[in-house]
């Protein structure tokens, strides 16, 4: 098995569909798709591509660290106690452990993610 892996949607297979957990939903009815590329099996490190249709939900990282790179779309992310920030296709950002806020998908978003936690 190679230890070098390209993140390529054409090699990812079928995505796993999901919905926002009701207790996290603020507005809309977003649909989520996840193409998981790698998982250590213990949930410690996960990588893949994630897509969401417009909607708004609470985002709570707990002990997780998440790196995101937007492939498409527009989002507004508002950390508790801070002003909203807009991210668009091509932008990258990190949500550190303890992050709490609101994730608002304005235009359907697709991101590459790396989660460690």
C-alpha positions in Angstrom: 0.0 0.0 0.0 1.3 3.4 -1.0 1.7 6.1 1.7 1.1 8.8 -0.9 -2.5 9.4 -1.8 -4.0 11.9 -4.2 -7.3 13.4 -3.2 -9.2 12.9 -6.5 -13.0 12.8 -6.6 -13.0 10.7 -9.7 -11.3 7.9 -7.6 -13.5 8.3 -4.6 -16.5 6.1 -5.4 -20.0 7.0 -4.3 -20.5 9.6 -1.6 -22.3 9.0 1.7 -25.4 11.2 1.9 -26.5 12.7 5.3 -28.5 15.5 6.9 -27.8 18.0 9.6 -28.5 16.7 13.1 -31.7 18.3 14.2 -30.1 19.8 17.4 -27.5 21.6 15.2 -29.9 22.9 12.5 -30.6 26.6 12.6 -32.1 27.3 9.1 -32.8 25.6 5.8 -32.7 21.9 5.1 -29.1 21.2 3.9 -28.1 18.0 2.3 -24.5 16.7 2.9 -22.4 14.4 0.8 -19.1 12.9 2.1 -16.4 11.2 0.0 -14.1 9.7 2.7 -10.5 9.1 1.5 -8.7 8.0 4.6 -9.6 7.1 8.1 -7.1 5.7 10.7 -9.9 3.4 11.9 -9.9 4.9 15.4 -11.4 8.2 14.2 -8.2 10.1 15.0 -7.4 11.3 11.5 -10.0 11.6 8.6 -9.6 13.1 5.2 -12.0 13.5 2.3 -14.3 15.8 0.4 -17.5 17.1 1.8 -20.4 19.0 0.1 -23.3 20.9 1.6 -26.3 22.6 0.1 -27.5 26.0 1.5 -28.5 26.1 5.1 -27.2 27.2 8.6 -26.1 25.1 11.5 -24.1 25.1 14.7 -20.5 24.0 14.3 -18.7 22.6 17.4 -15.3 21.1 17.1 -14.8 19.9 20.6 -11.3 18.3 20.7 -11.0 18.2 16.9 -8.8 20.2 14.7 -10.1 20.7 11.1 -8.3 22.1 8.0 -10.7 23.1 5.1 -9.9 24.1 1.6 -12.9 25.2 -0.5 -13.2 23.7 -4.0 -16.5 25.4 -4.7 -19.1 27.7 -3.1 -19.5 30.5 -0.6 -19.9 30.1 3.2 -20.1 32.5 6.2 -18.5 31.2 9.3 -19.1 33.0 12.6 -17.0 32.0 15.6 -18.8 32.7 19.0 -17.9 36.3 20.1 -16.4 37.3 16.7 -17.6 38.9 13.5 -18.8 36.7 10.6 -16.1 35.7 8.0 -16.9 34.9 4.3 -14.9 32.1 2.6 -15.1 31.3 -1.1 -13.7 28.8 -3.7 -9.9 28.7 -3.3 -9.9 29.8 0.4 -8.4 27.6 3.2 -9.0 27.9 6.9 -8.5 26.0 10.2 -11.0 25.5 13.0 -9.0 24.7 16.2 -10.0 22.5 19.1 -12.7 24.3 21.2 -14.1 26.2 18.2 -17.8 26.9 18.5 -19.8 28.9 16.0 -22.2 29.0 13.1 -21.6 27.6 9.6 -23.9 29.1 7.0 -23.7 27.7 3.4 -24.7 30.5 1.1 -23.9 28.7 -2.2 -23.4 25.0 -2.3 -20.0 24.3 -0.9 -17.5 21.5 -1.6 -14.4 21.3 0.5 -11.4 19.1 1.1 -11.1 18.4 4.8 -8.5 17.0 7.2 -9.8 16.3 10.7 -7.4 15.4 13.6 -8.8 14.7 17.0 
